[in-house]
């Protein structure tokens, strides 16, 4: 869920680019969470992953099937900007077989930041002419096999025009800029192609969620264009690799300011240990972490996790020094946000309408994972959950929506707190039945169903797969069945009937109208 849309409010806490050659919340419940699929992707996941439309057309028209897919190869050259270190990306997108009908950005308005006319380039590198520009991209149907399309994108101008944290913004002398804006792709994505490759002329000036293939070379998976993702270009204020519990965080400071590296490392250690508890290891091998200083009262302002092309997270931190040396107070300052967002990597993607499952579980996790990590009593976690449940229940009364509608229509109604805390309440009811260990067994089984950037599934499909899985444990299967039953029981009501809500205001929860 792009955080720039309509983020949920924070519950009360304790204490009342380049030349391309074609060859990774709660929201921080204050800022936004991008771990879910985009609200309205410009291309369906089925198209990106490789749909069957071409086969259907071939059968209906009795035409031969299309030739083998052409793997995209990008080459990117980074050009300086006016006020930032990288202002223009000179890209070349090549195909080792027949070209696609067109090439364009995932974020359609980025087309207006094309510099000059796109060029057709032959297999031997010679420019052979200009290519037509369509409403949704560059017409590449006339390229010869093995040909390339060369184009330049003014990413600095795009960032200043867009000014959205989930797409593009200027941060110091760097750009936070999603691949949606600059990594223009074949449209449709070639059937059967899982990944392409990207070559960058100066890899010191890029921070990408993609798996490295060598110096300046990266793998571009199709999920890059189906799920939200983050990247950065330019001169960074600092960068370090932070390894712990089987995972590596590639931490990039986009601009100077905010918490110092030593404290940031300590906070990340705490969050990594929290998130490692269910699996006894960090859930993914690598996460790109972009740190962006900004205005605000708390040390950590908000955060969001992306999955496209691999896990990536953006943490907004206060642009000021942090006075206290006592880490125990840091959860009040937002350190829990790190646990929440990194905790999304425990689950594969879930369709947006089922945020009760992935956001609800992660909201519950932010309070309970510290218990499993040994740094909090379960009693304290229950107190914190109770505060959140009462917050979500109050929002549910104002929404007047069933829990199912609150989740399915949360972008329309802004019912994020209702959906997230309602889902967390279901998980707490589940924990009452199967214990925290039973919930963690379920998490382990769901985690095994797909990578962090898999195609999104429905919550019930995931739970059903756990029940049917020969490798899932008995406790995981029991938890999956029980959670499905809890969802079916409570989805048509305003908010799950949890004791914390009844104890808080004595209200009984009727079905929503």
C-alpha positions in Angstrom: 0.0 0.0 0.0 1.7 3.2 -1.0 2.1 5.3 2.0 1.4 8.5 0.2 -2.3 7.5 -0.2 -4.1 7.7 3.1 -2.1 6.2 5.9 -3.6 5.0 9.1 -3.2 7.0 12.3 -0.8 6.0 15.0 -2.3 4.2 18.0 -1.6 5.6 21.4 1.7 4.1 22.6 3.0 3.3 26.0 2.8 6.2 28.5 -0.7 7.2 28.0 19.6 7.0 -13.5 21.5 5.1 -16.3 22.1 3.0 -19.5 20.2 -0.3 -19.4 21.2 -3.4 -21.4 18.6 -6.2 -21.3 20.8 -9.8 -21.1 11.6 -6.0 -1.0 2.0 -1.8 8.6 1.3 -1.6 9.9 1.9 1.3 8.5 4.2 2.6 10.7 0.8 3.1 11.8 1.5 6.8 11.2 3.1 6.8 7.9 2.0 4.1 5.5 2.8 0.6 4.5 3.6 -0.6 1.0 3.9 -4.2 1.6 0.7 -5.0 -0.2 0.2 -4.9 -3.9 -0.4 -1.5 -5.5 -4.0 -0.2 -5.0 -4.4 0.0 -8.8 -1.5 -1.4 -10.8 -1.4 -0.1 -14.3 -0.9 -3.7 -15.5 -2.4 -6.8 -13.9 -0.1 -9.2 -12.2 -1.2 -11.9 -14.6 0.2 -9.8 -17.5 3.5 -9.3 -15.7 3.9 -12.9 -14.7 3.0 -14.2 -18.1 -0.6 -14.6 -19.0 -2.4 -16.9 -21.5 -3.9 -14.1 -23.7 -1.5 -14.8 -26.6 -2.4 -18.5 -26.6 -6.1 -17.7 -26.5 -5.7 -15.3 -29.4 -3.7 -17.8 -31.4 -6.3 -20.5 -31.0 -9.2 -18.2 -31.9 -7.5 -16.8 -35.0 -5.7 -20.0 -36.0 -2.5 -18.1 -36.1 0.8 -19.7 -35.1 1.9 -19.1 -31.5 4.3 -16.3 -31.0 8.0 -17.2 -31.2 10.0 -17.9 -28.0 10.1 -15.0 -25.6 12.7 -12.3 -25.9 14.6 -11.7 -22.7 14.9 -8.0 -21.9 18.3 -6.5 -21.2 18.8 -3.0 -19.9 21.9 -0.8 -20.0 21.8 2.4 -18.0 24.1 5.4 -18.0 23.8 7.9 -15.2 23.9 11.6 -16.2 24.3 14.5 -13.7 21.4 16.7 -12.7 20.9 20.4 -11.8 20.7 20.1 -8.1 21.2 16.3 -7.6 24.0 14.0 -8.4 22.0 11.9 -10.9 19.5 13.8 -12.9 19.0 11.9 -16.2 19.0 8.2 -17.0 20.1 7.3 -20.5 18.7 3.8 -21.0 19.0 1.2 -23.7 16.5 -1.7 -23.7 17.5 -4.6 -25.9 15.9 -7.9 -26.9 17.5 -11.1 -28.0 14.5 -12.0 -30.1 11.4 -10.4 -31.5 10.6 -7.0 -29.8 7.5 -6.3 -27.8 4.7 -4.1 -29.2 5.8 -1.2 -27.0 8.0 -0.1 -24.1 6.8 2.2 -21.3 6.9 3.1 -17.6 4.7 1.5 -15.0 3.8 5.0 -13.8 2.2 6.4 -17.0 2.8 10.1 -16.3 6.5 9.4 -16.3 6.2 9.5 -20.1 6.1 13.2 -20.0 9.7 13.2 -18.7 11.1 11.5 -21.7 14.0 13.6 -23.1 14.0 13.9 -26.8 12.8 11.3 -29.2 13.4 7.6 -28.5 15.8 5.9 -30.9 15.9 2.6 -32.7 19.3 0.9 -32.4 20.3 -2.1 -34.5 22.0 -5.2 -33.1 25.4 -3.9 -34.0 24.8 -0.6 -32.1 24.0 1.7 -35.0 21.2 4.2 -34.5 18.7 3.6 -37.3 16.0 6.2 -36.7 13.4 7.5 -34.3 10.5 5.5 -32.8 6.9 6.7 -32.6 5.7 7.7 -29.1 2.2 6.4 -28.2 -0.1 7.4 -25.4 1.2 4.6 -23.2 4.8 4.1 -24.3 7.2 3.9 -27.2 6.1 1.9 -30.3 8.8 -0.8 -30.6 6.9 -3.2 -32.9 9.1 -2.2 -35.9 12.4 -3.0 -34.2 14.4 -5.8 -35.9 15.1 -8.9 -33.8 18.1 -8.3 -31.6 17.4 -4.5 -31.7 17.3 -2.0 -28.9 15.3 1.1 -28.0 17.3 4.0 -26.6 15.6 6.7 -24.5 16.5 9.2 -21.8 14.4 10.0 -18.7 14.8 13.2 -16.7 14.4 11.6 -13.3 15.2 14.8 -11.4 12.3 16.6 -13.2 10.0 13.6 -12.5 10.9 13.6 -8.8 10.1 17.3 -8.5 6.8 17.0 -10.4 5.6 13.8 -8.7 6.8 14.4 -5.1 5.4 11.1 -3.8 7.3 9.0 -1.4 6.2 5.8 -3.1 7.2 7.0 -6.5 9.8 9.8 -6.7 11.2 12.6 -4.5 14.3 14.6 -4.1 16.2 13.8 -0.9 19.4 15.9 -0.4 21.5 15.3 -3.5 19.9 11.9 -4.2 16.6 10.8 -5.6 14.2 8.3 -4.1 12.7 7.0 -7.3 10.8 3.8 -7.9 11.6 1.7 -10.9 8.0 2.5 -12.0 9.3 5.8 -13.1 12.6 5.1 -14.8 12.9 1.3 -15.6 10.6 1.2 -18.6 9.6 -2.3 -19.5 8.3 -4.3 -22.4 4.5 -4.2 -22.6 3.2 -6.8 -22.3 5.9 -8.5 -20.3 7.1 -11.4 -22.5 5.3 -14.7 -21.8 7.5 -17.2 -20.0 10.2 -14.7 -19.1 10.9 -14.6 -15.3 13.7 -12.1 -15.3 15.8 -9.8 -17.3 19.1 -8.2 -16.5 20.4 -4.6 -15.8 23.8 -3.2 -16.3 24.6 0.2 -14.7 27.7 2.3 -15.5 28.3 3.4 -11.9 26.9 1.1 -9.3 28.1 3.3 -6.5 25.3 5.8 -7.4 22.5 3.3 -7.3 20.7 1.5 -4.5 18.4 -1.1 -6.0 16.3 -4.0 -4.5 17.5 -6.4 -7.2 19.8 -9.3 -6.7 23.3 -8.5 -7.8 24.8 -10.6 -10.6 28.2 -9.1 -10.5 29.8 -5.6 -10.4 27.2 -3.2 -11.9 24.9 -6.1 -13.0 21.5 -6.9 -11.5 18.7 -9.3 -12.0 15.3 -7.7 -12.8 12.5 -10.0 -11.8 9.0 -9.6 -13.2 7.7 -8.7 -9.7 9.4 -5.4 -10.1 6.5 -4.3 -12.3 3.7 -5.9 -10.4 4.5 -5.0 -6.8 5.6 -1.8 -5.2 9.4 -1.3 -5.0 11.9 1.4 -4.0 15.3 2.5 -5.3 17.6 5.4 -5.0 20.0 7.2 -7.3 22.7 9.8 -6.7 25.2 10.8 -4.0 24.3 9.1 -0.8 25.2 10.5 2.7 26.3 7.0 3.8 26.0 3.3 3.2 26.8 0.2 5.2 25.9 -3.5 5.2 24.3 -4.9 8.4 24.4 -8.6 8.7 22.5 -10.5 11.4 20.4 -13.7 11.9 21.0 -14.9 8.4 20.0 -11.7 6.6 21.8 -8.7 5.3 20.4 -5.2 5.4 21.9 -2.9 2.8 21.4 0.4 4.6 21.6 3.6 2.5 21.4 7.1 4.0 19.8 9.3 1.3 20.8 12.6 3.1 22.6 13.7 6.2 20.7 14.0 9.5 18.7 11.9 11.9 19.8 9.1 14.1 23.6 8.2 14.1 24.8 5.0 12.6 25.6 3.4 16.0 22.1 3.9 17.3 20.5 2.9 14.0 22.5 -0.4 14.1 21.2 -1.1 17.6 17.6 -0.4 16.6 18.0 -2.7 13.5 19.5 -5.4 15.7 16.4 -5.3 18.0 14.0 -5.4 15.0 15.9 -8.2 13.3 15.9 -10.3 16.5 12.2 -9.7 16.8 11.4 -10.7 13.3 13.7 -13.7 13.4 11.7 -15.3 16.3 9.1 -17.3 14.3 11.6 -18.9 11.9 14.7 -18.7 14.2 16.3 -16.7 11.4 15.6 -13.5 9.4 13.0 -14.3 6.8 14.8 -13.1 3.7 18.5 -13.0 2.6 18.6 -9.3 1.8 16.7 -6.1 2.3 17.5 -2.7 0.8 16.9 -0.1 3.6 16.7 3.5 2.5 16.9 6.0 5.4 15.3 9.4 4.8 15.6 12.2 7.4 12.5 14.5 7.7 10.6 16.8 10.1 8.8 15.2 13.1 8.7 14.7 16.8 9.6 11.1 17.1 12.9 9.6 16.2 11.3 7.3 13.7 8.4 9.0 11.8 7.1 6.2 9.5 8.2 3.4 7.3 7.0 1.2 4.4 8.1 -2.0 2.8 8.2 -2.8 -0.9 8.4 -6.3 -2.4 8.9 -5.6 -6.2 12.1 -7.2 -7.5 13.1 -8.1 -3.9 12.5 -6.6 -0.5 13.1 -2.9 0.0 12.2 -0.6 2.9 12.1 3.1 3.4 12.5 4.4 7.0 11.7 8.1 7.6 13.7 9.3 10.6 13.6 12.7 12.4 16.1 15.2 11.1 17.7 15.8 14.5 19.9 14.1 17.0 18.4 11.6 19.5 19.3 12.6 23.1 18.5 9.6 25.2 21.0 6.7 25.4 18.5 4.4 27.0 17.2 2.1 24.4 14.2 1.0 26.4 12.4 4.2 25.7 12.9 3.9 21.9 9.8 1.9 21.3 7.9 5.1 22.4 9.9 7.0 19.8 8.9 4.7 17.0 11.4 1.8 17.1 8.5 -0.6 16.9 8.0 0.6 13.3 11.1 -1.2 12.3 9.8 -4.5 13.7 6.5 -4.0 12.0 7.8 -3.2 8.5 10.6 -5.8 8.5 8.0 -8.3 9.9 6.1 -8.1 6.6 8.9 -10.2 5.0 7.6 -13.1 7.1 4.7 -13.5 4.7 4.3 -13.7 0.9 2.1 -11.1 -0.7 -1.6 -11.1 0.0 -4.2 -9.4 -2.1 -5.0 -6.0 -1.0 -8.6 -6.7 0.0 -7.3 -9.3 2.5 -5.2 -6.8 4.5 -6.9 -8.2 7.6 -4.6 -11.1 7.3 -1.1 -9.7 6.4 -1.5 -6.3 8.1 -3.5 -7.7 11.0 -0.9 -10.4 11.6 2.0 -7.9 11.3 0.2 -5.4 13.6 -0.1 -8.2 16.2 3.5 -9.1 15.6 4.8 -5.7 16.4 3.7 -6.2 20.0 4.2 -10.0 20.4 7.5 -10.6 18.6 9.4 -8.7 21.3 7.9 -11.3 23.7 9.3 -14.2 21.7 12.6 -12.4 21.4 12.8 -12.2 25.2 12.7 -8.4 25.6 9.0 -8.0 26.7 6.5 -9.7 29.0 3.4 -11.1 27.4 1.4 -9.0 29.9 2.9 -5.8 28.4 2.2 -6.9 24.9 -1.5 -7.6 25.9 -1.7 -4.1 27.3 -0.4 -2.6 24.1 -2.7 -4.7 21.9 -5.7 -3.7 24.1 -4.9 0.0 23.3 -4.8 -0.8 19.6 -8.0 -2.8 19.7 -9.9 0.0 21.4 -8.5 2.4 18.8 -9.6 0.1 15.9 -13.0 -0.5 17.5 -13.6 3.2 17.8 -12.7 3.6 14.2 -15.1 0.8 13.3 -18.0 2.6 15.1 -17.3 5.7 13.0 -16.9 3.7 9.8 -20.1 1.7 10.3 -18.7 -1.0 7.9 -18.3 -4.7 8.3 -14.7 -5.8 8.8 -14.8 -7.3 5.3 -15.9 -4.1 3.7 -13.4 -2.0 5.8 -10.6 -4.0 4.3 -11.9 -4.4 0.8 -12.7 -0.6 0.5 -10.1 0.9 2.8 -8.6 3.2 0.2 -12.1 4.5 -0.5 -13.1 5.0 3.2 -9.7 5.4 4.9 -10.6 2.5 7.2 -7.1 1.4 7.7 -7.1 1.3 11.5 -10.4 -0.6 11.4 -9.0 -3.3 9.1 -5.6 -3.6 10.6 -6.6 -3.7 14.2 -9.6 -5.9 13.3 -7.2 -8.4 11.7 -4.9 -8.2 14.8 -7.9 -8.9 17.0 -8.6 -12.1 15.0 -5.0 -13.1 15.5 -5.3 -12.5 19.2 -8.4 -14.6 19.4 -6.4 -17.3 17.5 -3.6 -17.0 20.0 -6.1 -17.5 22.8 -6.9 -20.9 21.2 -3.6 -22.1 19.9 -1.1 -20.0 21.8 1.6 -17.7 20.4 3.5 -20.8 19.4 0.6 -22.0 17.3 0.5 -18.6 15.5 4.2 -18.8 14.9 3.8 -22.3 13.5 1.2 -20.9 11.1 3.5 -18.1 10.1 6.3 -20.5 9.4 4.0 -22.6 7.2 2.7 -19.6 5.3 6.2 -18.2 4.8 7.2 -21.4 3.0 4.4 -21.0 0.4 6.1 -18.3 -1.6 8.9 -15.7 -1.8 8.6 -12.2 -0.6 7.8 -11.1 -4.2 5.4 -13.9 -5.3 2.1 -13.1 -7.0 -0.4 -12.0 -4.4 -2.8 -14.7 -3.1 -6.0 -14.4 -1.1 -5.8 -15.1 2.6 -8.1 -18.1 2.4 -6.1 -19.6 -0.4 -3.0 -19.3 1.7 -4.7 -20.9 4.7 -6.1 -23.6 2.6 -2.7 -24.4 1.1 -1.3 -24.7 4.7 -4.0 -27.2 5.6 -3.3 -29.2 2.4 0.5 -29.0 2.7 2.3 -32.3 3.5 5.1 -30.3 5.0 3.1 -28.1 7.3 3.0 -29.1 11.0 0.0 -30.2 12.9 -0.1 -27.0 14.9 0.1 -24.9 11.7 -2.8 -26.8 10.1 -5.0 -26.4 13.3 -4.2 -22.7 13.4 -5.0 -22.2 9.7 -8.4 -23.9 10.1 -9.2 -21.9 13.3 -8.2 -18.6 11.7 -10.4 -19.3 8.7 -13.3 -20.1 11.0 -12.7 -16.9 13.0 -12.7 -14.8 9.8 -15.9 -16.3 8.6 -17.5 -15.7 12.0 -16.4 -12.1 12.4 -16.1 -10.7 8.8 -19.7 -9.4 8.7 -19.5 -7.7 12.0 -18.1 -4.3 12.8 -15.1 -5.6 14.9 -14.1 -8.9 16.5 -15.5 -9.4 20.0 -12.3 -9.2 22.0 -12.3 -8.9 25.8 -10.0 -5.8 25.6 -12.8 -3.9 23.8 -15.5 -5.0 26.1 -13.4 -4.2 29.1 -12.7 -0.8 27.7 -16.2 0.4 27.0 -18.6 -2.4 27.8 -20.0 -2.3 24.2 -21.4 -5.4 22.6 -20.6 -5.6 18.9 -23.6 -6.0 16.5 -23.4 -7.1 12.9 -22.8 -4.2 10.5 -25.7 -3.1 8.5 
